[in-house]
Amino acid sequence: MAQLFEILSTLPRRDFAAGETIIAEDSTTGMLFFLIKGEVEVSKGEVPLASTSEPGSVFGEMSPLLGTSHRASVRAVEPSSFYVVED
């Protein structure tokens, strides 16, 4: 994991407050988010699907790979930081 964060540390960093939406369902951001710290919840509609606080977790990858909109929302449960890959 240390090697991954060493590579990612050159990328832009974004911070989100608790309750803030990181990825909105049906949006298209063209971004990948790598969790540095914090906790997030993934949901579809109003249904929670998963939550994680595991550093290195990746969000939003399927949308740019498939050229589609995001199929679920990601929300910060607590203040969270991410390395962000755009386009």
Secondary structure as GFF3:
##gff-version 3
##sequence-region A 1 87
A	DSSP	alpha_helix	2	8	.	.	.	ID=ss1
A	DSSP	beta_strand	13	16	.	.	.	ID=ss2
A	DSSP	beta_strand	21	23	.	.	.	ID=ss3
A	DSSP	beta_strand	31	44	.	.	.	ID=ss4
A	DSSP	beta_strand	47	52	.	.	.	ID=ss5
A	DSSP	beta_strand	58	59	.	.	.	ID=ss6
A	DSSP	alpha_helix	62	66	.	.	.	ID=ss7
A	DSSP	beta_strand	73	86	.	.	.	ID=ss8
###
